[in-house]
Amino acid sequence: MNKALRKAVIAGNWKMNKTPSEAKALLNEIAPLVKDADCEVVACVPYVDLTTAVEAVKGTNIKIGAENAHWEEKGAFTGEISTGMLKEVGAEYVVLGHSERRQYFGETDETVNKRTKAVLKAGLKPIVCVGELLWERECNITEEVIARQIKLDFFDVTAEDMKNVVIAYEPVWAIGTGKTATADQAEEVCAFIRATLAKLYSQDVADGVTIQYGGSMNDANAAELLSKENVDGGLIGGASLVAEKFAAIVKAASV
């Protein structure tokens, strides 16, 4: 992390877990444990939990995010949620392009780009996920894959808008598998993402973008991962559902 240049952000991605009452209980448990955090603390929760979550964190330093958003403001898109809906209930962040959305629900770089621009236009902060498959890493094309995703996902996104963007590097082979990239592997790709942004925008823009690691970061490995210059936080899956584990990761990001 380099907090002199950019914000450290620890965001929990709850995925399809926790009912509203369970969400309230978990956030009430987390809040006192992270109240002195020297980083941004975010909980990205299922749609049905949003109103309860926003209410539960009032008066705390925890921000609430959603797990996706549509690019249209309204219309015949059954099952989707608009940015206006998210903004009105009090969400501040939105996870976009998660590997599970890409793998199971047909998300593409084109739709991630459209969603990203809609989220930014609404004044929300996107957490845009990029990452390679195991086969792509084994074929030694990680950088080509990441560069393509960055170029497409941020097509026509301005340098000014990039001030509100968070990028999460999540190697797909490390999502929900228990496998984690080594700290050196995470640093290598996060540094490459920053170098790619510098080519697309400028070094100043690149230096200001928070780049999280999002592949099975947990309370045991967070400190080592976060010690790297270009790893500015984490997008946390399973560990975000256990208050003590999530708080330990926040603590590691607060040194």
Secondary structure, 3 states (H helix, E strand, C coil): CCCCCCCCEEEEECCCCCCHHHHHHHHHHHHHHCCCCCCEEEEECCHHHHHHHHHHCCCCCEEEEECCCCCCCCCCCCCCCCHHHHHHHCCCEEEECCHHHHHHCCCCHHHHHHHHHHHHHCCCEEEEEECCCHHHHHCCCHHHHHHHHHHHHCCCCCCCHHHHCEEEECCHHHCCCCCCCCHHHHHHHHHHHHHHHHHHCCHHHHHHCEEEECCCCCCCCHHHHHCCCCCCEEEECHHHHCHHHHHHHHHHCCC
